[in-house]
């Protein structure tokens, strides 16, 4: 299997909340995309494992994913262990993505920070010949390392290294996020969470507008990278229509 873009998430709905527009823009460009969720989100205050499974299936269809997997790590205790690093390496060597998306290294939720660390370590060690792993059939895997790792924004903001215009797919992006209906405000007297605040979805729309305004478009998603980013085509990074 060869993916162009793979996103790592601590929980189902993390990618949909943070960078679903970028996933959809990749599909629009004819790229193959996938998501690997580390946990099933079993500690979520709202919803059940069954409702979250159904919501994940619905969101995956909206995103038109070519691949989605869940590593069934423990929600609330994603260990930064060698075993968990190996599980992510197996996924990287299986899907062989050109670009890997991961949470930001500094985040409000400890699971998000752990997922960022696992992605960072796995992306490096996956390229080592002497780091041996096997696929589900017991066949030894070939070394592979993504060419670029980008970190998406969740609760905490950062100074972006690159901002992606998602204007053409913004409503689809919101539909994918809102597929996780159990997590958002319903007007009923249920347990309140940050996601379930009445203005949460409006806040995400405002964030997309903010970063869109920064690059001269309507909606956009920000990313950070450890590496300096480059381009082979200066014109490909022109997003403004008014100077």
Order of alpha helices (4+ residues) and beta strands (2+ residues): beta-alpha-alpha-beta-alpha-beta-alpha-beta-alpha-beta-beta-alpha-alpha-beta
